[in-house]
Amino acid sequence: MVMEMLSEYNRPNDKISELLKSGELLSIRRGLYIPGSELDLPTPDLFLIANHLRGPSYISVESALSYWEMIPERVYETSSVTIKTSKNYSTPVGRFTYQHLSAPYYSFGIKSIRLTPQQTIMIASQEKALCDKIILTQGVLLRSIRQTMDFLLEDMRIDEDTLQQLNTSTIQSWIDDAPKKSSLQMLVKTLERL
């Protein structure tokens, strides 16, 4: 889009360098820019930046759990899931982490949310964010209802009322194609007991 706007310049890359030096543009990574502090323009939401920084991807795990107000903790980095390799980015606007999950499981439970009239993001549903957290956290193997309740209520600090609202049949429909099948099966069994 920047190159399109600078099409009348003979050397658009030189103009981009000039805009970066003046603070009118801020480089997130090569080829991805946002308005700098010198411009009186709205800054894109961090979730939107995350969707574009490494794609295809969607916001998940702690970032999505916090967005849905399932966990009380404030999140200091934007966590996403991608079908590409896992990667971390430290940028002038924050830290972004991407963890790999394979298709077809990757494509389940993704929602499109309009944050503003100009900004729409891809984010995991409540159920998918919780499943992704279980799958992507090393050492988490849910083997009993008690252990699962401890993980959900003590470790994650998710409110029991919130857990009761989750759609277990949706989670069940993903299990055949998911990693850590037995842990997700135990999650469903635990949620159904609430």
Long-range contacts (C-beta under 8 A, 24 or more apart in sequence): 2-33, 26-92, 26-93, 27-92, 28-53, 28-89, 28-91, 28-92, 28-93, 29-53, 29-89, 29-91, 34-93, 43-93, 44-119, 45-115, 45-116, 45-119, 45-121, 46-78, 46-93, 46-94, 47-78, 47-115, 47-121, 47-123, 48-115, 48-119, 48-120, 48-121, 49-78, 49-91, 49-93, 49-96, 50-78, 50-80, 50-96, 51-80, 51-121, 51-122, 53-89, 53-91, 53-96, 54-80, 54-82, 54-84, 54-87, 54-89, 54-96, 54-98, 55-82, 56-82, 56-83, 56-84, 57-81, 57-82, 57-84, 57-98, 57-122, 58-110, 58-122, 58-123, 58-124, 59-121, 59-122, 59-123, 59-124, 60-123, 60-124, 60-128, 60-129, 60-132, 60-133, 61-99, 61-124, 61-129, 61-132, 61-133, 61-136, 62-133, 64-123, 64-124, 64-126, 64-128, 64-129, 64-132, 65-126, 65-129, 65-130, 65-133, 65-156, 65-158, 67-123, 68-126, 68-129, 69-162, 70-126, 70-129, 70-130, 70-156, 70-158, 70-159, 70-162, 71-156, 71-157, 71-158, 72-157, 73-157, 81-106, 81-124, 81-132, 81-136, 99-132, 99-136, 101-132, 101-135, 101-136, 101-179, 102-179, 104-177, 105-174, 105-177, 105-178, 105-179, 108-173, 108-174, 108-177, 109-170, 109-174, 125-170, 126-162, 126-165, 126-166, 127-166, 127-167, 127-170, 127-171, 128-174, 130-158, 130-166, 130-187, 131-171, 131-174, 131-178, 131-184, 131-187, 134-180, 134-183, 134-184, 134-187, 135-178, 135-179, 135-180, 135-183, 135-184, 140-180, 140-183, 141-180, 141-182, 141-183, 142-182, 142-183, 142-186, 142-187, 142-190, 143-182, 143-183, 143-186, 144-186, 145-186, 145-189, 145-190, 145-193, 147-186, 148-186, 148-187, 148-189, 148-190, 149-190, 152-190, 160-194, 163-191, 163-194, 164-191, 164-194, 166-191, 168-192
